[in-house]
Amino acid sequence: MDTVMELDHSKLYAVIMAGGRGERFWPLSRADQPKQMLSLLGGASLIEQTVLRLRELLPPENIIIVTNERYVERLHRMFPRLPEENIIGEPAPRDTGPCVALAAGVVRARAGEDDATMMLFPADHCIVNVEAFRRNLEDGCRMAARGDFLVTIGIPPTEPSCNYGYIKAAERVECPLSTCFHRVACFVEKPSREAAEKMLSEGGYSWNGGIFLWKVATILKAMRLYAPDLADLAGVLHNAWCGGVFTEVLKREFEKCRKISIDYAVMEKADNILVGEASFDWDDIGNWPALRNHLPTDSANNVLYGLAEQLDCRDTILYSGDPEHLVAAIGLEDVIVVHTQDATLVCRSGSSKELKELLSRLRKKENTWRFL
């Protein structure tokens, strides 16, 4: 690949996967107020930031949001410039595999051809240096459009994290682009602390940030090889879109799908994957402790958000989501306190990952559903 390929932006489509509930940010996130719609850091919500990052790359009519059907009307109000049909509600949660199949069918129908290029993004990530982000995307799309490649963007790890899957790079692919690309040797599941430390010291690994770039024809070919049921779903939904019966067919077919991620269904089996090295700062802000990476801390590493005050605290997060309610603490260490208008969470920083278990228990109790 010794020449730079021109990129036809009219054939680029962005698909934002926005179906998650973000339970790890309870009590701020709720069933009707998922993580991607929160303004965790002040200003625009995470999904609004995701859409804004794409506005220089492609027109609004080429941005598609796939979400839970209960969020569709709210997203219409949030994004009035997006065509109504560009916000698609999944009838049931089925993970990213069926979501990608749905998107492939729709993009194929919208573009009218299989050589359109899809970019897929989670809706709830924080990305700094947007220009570098766009440059990596354009380079990845060039690689995807030029060859029969499934392309992902790997995040250089900054610590031995157990919270992310990893991508192991193989040989470098020579190309006249600013982004460095490697063939992918394998994907690694979320590791133990010991394994994560070993991978970090060895080098050659990146975090799997869930950003994918590929031609529609390439992902459909991979689905036919490794997940024929997903290829069938994409074909049925393509025909339904073209035939004007998409909503009815989606509801009937999607609920029958198996629940599987695109990583398990395709990426861990395919042998034509490239990983590009991200040159932007990235964080999925996966839990309350992650706010320390983005909000100001005092000399004792405390985060105070909203109406909050502390005395003699260390490594503590005090988050008030109610402008009329003061959160105050004395002598706490490594503790998270989150207050909203109707619920308060207090936990050790290390136990925030048990939030799903707590919410599961609340669902089984009488009179607690309204807090979820």
C-alpha positions in Angstrom: 0.0 0.0 0.0 2.3 2.7 -1.3 -0.2 5.4 -2.2 -2.7 7.3 -0.2 -6.2 6.4 -1.2 -8.8 9.2 -1.6 -11.7 8.9 0.8 -15.2 9.3 -0.6 -17.0 10.9 2.4 -20.4 10.5 0.8 -20.0 6.7 1.2 -19.2 7.0 5.0 -21.8 6.1 7.5 -21.5 6.4 11.3 -23.4 4.0 13.5 -23.6 4.9 17.2 -24.5 2.0 19.5 -26.6 3.6 22.3 -28.6 0.8 23.9 -26.9 0.3 27.2 -28.3 1.3 30.6 -25.0 2.2 32.4 -26.0 0.7 35.7 -22.5 1.4 37.2 -23.6 5.1 37.5 -26.6 4.5 39.7 -28.3 6.4 41.3 -27.6 9.1 38.7 -28.3 6.7 35.8 -31.7 5.1 35.7 -33.7 2.9 33.3 -35.0 6.1 31.7 -31.8 8.1 32.1 -29.0 5.8 30.9 -25.3 6.7 31.1 -25.0 7.9 27.5 -27.6 10.6 28.2 -25.9 11.9 31.3 -23.8 15.0 31.6 -21.3 13.4 33.9 -18.6 16.0 33.4 -20.9 19.0 32.9 -21.9 20.4 29.5 -23.1 18.1 26.7 -24.2 14.5 27.5 -21.9 11.7 26.4 -24.0 10.8 23.3 -24.2 14.5 22.3 -20.4 14.6 22.5 -20.2 11.5 20.3 -22.4 13.0 17.6 -20.5 16.4 17.7 -17.2 14.6 17.1 -18.5 13.3 13.8 -20.0 16.5 12.4 -16.9 17.4 10.4 -16.6 13.9 8.8 -20.1 13.4 7.4 -23.5 14.9 7.1 -26.3 14.4 9.6 -28.2 12.1 7.2 -25.3 9.6 7.4 -25.3 9.4 11.2 -27.4 6.5 12.5 -28.2 5.8 16.2 -29.2 2.4 17.3 -30.7 2.4 20.8 -33.3 0.9 23.1 -36.8 1.6 21.7 -37.7 3.3 25.0 -35.1 6.1 24.3 -36.1 6.8 20.7 -38.5 9.8 21.3 -36.0 11.4 23.7 -33.2 11.1 21.2 -35.4 12.7 18.5 -35.8 15.7 20.8 -32.0 15.7 21.5 -31.0 15.5 17.8 -33.6 17.4 15.8 -31.2 17.7 12.8 -31.0 13.9 12.4 -33.7 12.4 10.1 -36.3 10.6 12.1 -35.6 7.3 10.5 -31.9 7.6 11.6 -32.8 6.8 15.2 -33.6 3.1 15.4 -35.1 1.5 18.5 -34.1 -2.2 19.3 -37.2 -4.1 20.5 -35.0 -6.1 22.9 -31.4 -6.0 24.3 -29.3 -8.4 22.2 -25.7 -7.1 22.6 -23.6 -5.7 19.8 -23.7 -8.6 17.3 -27.4 -8.2 16.3 -26.9 -4.4 16.5 -24.1 -4.6 13.9 -26.2 -6.9 11.7 -29.1 -4.4 11.9 -26.8 -1.5 11.1 -25.2 -3.3 8.1 -28.6 -4.1 6.6 -29.8 -0.5 7.0 -26.6 1.1 5.7 -26.6 -1.3 2.7 -30.2 -0.2 2.0 -29.5 3.5 2.5 -26.4 3.5 0.4 -27.8 1.3 -2.3 -24.5 -0.5 -2.6 -22.2 -2.8 -0.6 -19.0 -0.6 -0.8 -20.3 2.0 1.7 -18.0 2.1 4.8 -19.5 1.8 8.3 -17.9 3.3 11.4 -19.2 1.9 14.7 -18.9 3.7 18.0 -20.1 3.2 21.6 -22.2 6.2 22.6 -20.7 6.8 26.0 -16.9 7.4 25.7 -14.9 10.4 26.5 -12.4 11.4 23.8 -9.8 14.2 23.9 -8.1 15.6 20.8 -10.9 15.3 18.4 -8.7 16.2 15.4 -6.5 13.2 16.1 -9.6 11.1 16.5 -10.9 12.1 13.1 -7.6 11.5 11.5 -7.4 8.0 12.9 -10.9 7.3 11.6 -10.2 8.6 8.1 -7.0 6.5 7.9 -8.9 3.4 9.2 -11.7 4.0 6.6 -9.0 4.2 3.9 -7.6 0.8 5.0 -11.1 -0.7 5.2 -12.1 0.7 1.8 -8.9 -0.4 0.1 -8.6 -3.9 1.3 -10.8 -6.7 2.6 -10.1 -5.6 6.1 -12.1 -5.4 9.4 -10.4 -2.4 11.1 -10.5 -1.5 14.8 -8.8 1.3 16.7 -6.8 0.1 19.6 -6.2 2.4 22.6 -2.6 2.4 24.0 -2.9 1.2 27.6 -1.8 3.6 30.3 -2.1 1.1 33.2 -2.6 -2.6 33.7 -6.4 -2.4 33.7 -8.6 -5.4 34.2 -11.7 -3.5 33.0 -11.0 -3.8 29.2 -10.4 -6.5 26.7 -7.1 -6.3 24.9 -5.9 -6.6 21.3 -2.5 -8.2 20.5 -0.8 -6.7 17.5 1.2 -8.8 14.9 3.3 -7.5 12.0 3.0 -3.9 10.9 1.2 -3.1 7.7 3.2 -0.6 5.6 1.1 2.3 4.4 1.6 6.0 3.7 -0.8 7.1 6.5 -0.1 9.0 9.8 -1.9 6.2 11.8 0.2 3.0 12.4 -1.6 -0.2 11.5 -0.8 -3.8 12.5 -2.5 -7.1 11.7 -4.2 -8.5 14.7 -2.8 -11.7 16.3 -5.7 -12.2 18.7 -8.2 -10.7 21.1 -7.8 -11.2 24.8 -10.7 -11.2 27.3 -10.7 -9.0 30.3 -7.6 -10.2 32.1 -6.6 -10.8 35.7 -4.4 -8.1 37.3 -1.3 -10.3 36.9 -2.0 -10.9 33.2 -2.7 -7.2 32.6 0.6 -6.3 34.2 2.4 -8.9 32.0 0.8 -7.6 28.8 1.7 -4.0 29.7 5.4 -4.9 30.3 5.6 -7.0 27.1 4.1 -4.3 24.9 2.3 -4.9 21.7 -1.1 -4.8 23.3 -3.9 -2.2 23.1 -7.2 -1.8 24.8 -10.3 -2.8 22.8 -12.3 0.4 22.7 -15.1 -1.0 20.6 -14.5 1.3 17.6 -14.9 -0.6 14.3 -14.5 0.4 10.6 -15.4 -1.8 7.6 -17.1 -1.9 4.3 -20.6 -3.3 4.4 -19.6 -6.1 2.0 -16.6 -7.0 4.3 -18.6 -7.4 7.5 -21.4 -9.2 5.7 -18.9 -11.7 4.2 -17.4 -12.2 7.7 -20.9 -12.8 9.2 -21.7 -15.4 6.5 -18.5 -17.2 7.4 -18.7 -17.0 11.2 -22.2 -16.0 12.2 -24.7 -16.9 9.4 -27.7 -16.0 11.6 -26.5 -12.4 11.8 -25.9 -12.3 8.1 -29.5 -13.6 7.6 -30.8 -10.9 10.0 -28.9 -8.2 8.0 -30.4 -9.5 4.8 -34.0 -9.6 6.1 -33.7 -6.1 7.6 -32.2 -4.8 4.3 -35.2 -6.1 2.4 -37.6 -4.8 5.0 -36.1 -1.3 4.8 -36.3 -1.3 1.0 -39.8 -2.7 1.1 -41.1 -0.1 3.6 -42.0 -2.6 6.3 -38.8 -2.2 8.5 -40.5 -1.5 11.8 -42.8 -4.5 11.7 -40.0 -6.9 10.6 -37.5 -5.5 13.1 -39.8 -6.2 16.0 -40.6 -9.7 14.8 -37.0 -10.8 13.9 -34.9 -9.0 16.5 -36.5 -10.5 19.5 -35.7 -14.0 18.1 -31.9 -13.2 17.9 -29.4 -14.8 20.2 -27.6 -12.4 22.5 -24.0 -12.1 21.4 -21.3 -9.5 21.0 -19.7 -8.7 17.7 -16.4 -9.6 19.3 -17.5 -13.2 20.1 -19.5 -13.6 16.9 -16.9 -12.4 14.4 -13.9 -10.5 15.5 -12.3 -13.3 17.6 -12.6 -15.7 14.6 -11.7 -13.5 11.7 -8.1 -13.4 10.2 -8.4 -10.2 8.2 -8.4 -7.7 11.1 -6.2 -4.6 11.4 -5.7 -2.5 14.5 -4.8 1.1 14.2 -3.0 2.9 17.1 -5.1 5.6 18.5 -3.4 9.0 18.8 -6.1 10.5 21.0 -6.8 10.2 24.7 -9.7 7.9 25.5 -11.8 6.8 28.5 -15.0 4.9 28.7 -15.7 6.4 32.1 -16.9 3.0 33.2 -17.6 3.7 36.9 -17.7 6.4 39.5 -13.9 6.2 40.4 -13.2 7.1 36.7 -14.3 10.6 37.4 -11.0 11.3 39.0 -9.5 11.2 35.5 -11.7 14.0 34.3 -12.8 16.3 37.2 -10.5 18.5 39.3 -9.1 16.9 42.4 -7.8 18.7 45.5 -4.5 18.1 47.2 -5.9 15.0 48.9 -7.2 13.6 45.6 -10.8 14.3 46.5 -13.4 15.1 43.8 -16.2 17.5 44.8 -19.0 17.9 42.3 -22.0 20.2 42.7 -22.9 21.4 46.2 -20.3 19.4 48.2 -17.8 20.0 51.0 -15.3 17.9 52.8 -13.0 18.1 55.9 -10.1 15.8 56.4 -11.1 13.4 53.6 -8.7 11.6 51.2 -9.3 9.8 47.8 -13.1 10.5 48.2 -15.7 11.4 45.6 -18.6 13.6 46.8 -21.1 14.1 44.0 -24.3 16.1 44.5 -26.8 15.8 41.6 -29.3 17.9 43.4 -28.7 21.7 43.3 -30.7 22.1 46.5 -28.9 19.4 48.5 -25.5 19.8 50.2 -23.3 16.7 50.5 -20.7 17.1 53.3 -18.3 14.6 54.7 -15.7 14.4 57.5 -12.7 12.0 57.8 -13.6 9.7 54.9 -11.0 7.8 52.9 -11.5 6.0 49.6 -15.2 6.5 49.7 -17.8 7.5 47.1 -20.9 9.4 48.0 -23.5 10.2 45.3 -26.7 12.0 46.0 -29.7 12.6 43.8 -33.2 13.9 44.6 -34.5 10.5 45.6 -31.5 8.2 46.3 -28.1 8.3 47.9 -25.2 5.8 47.3 -22.3 5.4 49.8 -19.6 2.8 49.0 -15.9 2.1 49.0 -14.3 3.0 45.7 -13.3 -0.6 45.1 -16.8 -1.9 45.6 -18.5 0.3 43.0 -18.3 -2.6 40.5 -20.9 -4.5 42.7 -23.5 -1.9 41.8 -25.3 -4.4 39.5 -25.7 -6.9 42.3 -27.2 -4.1 44.5 -29.6 -3.1 41.8 -30.6 -6.8 41.2 -31.4 -7.0 44.9 -33.5 -3.8 44.8 -35.5 -5.2 41.8 -36.6 -8.1 44.0 -37.8 -5.8 46.8 -41.2 -4.2 47.1 -41.5 -0.4 46.6 -37.9 0.0 45.2 -38.6 -0.2 41.4 -39.2 3.5 41.3 -35.6 4.1 42.3 -34.1 2.1 39.4 
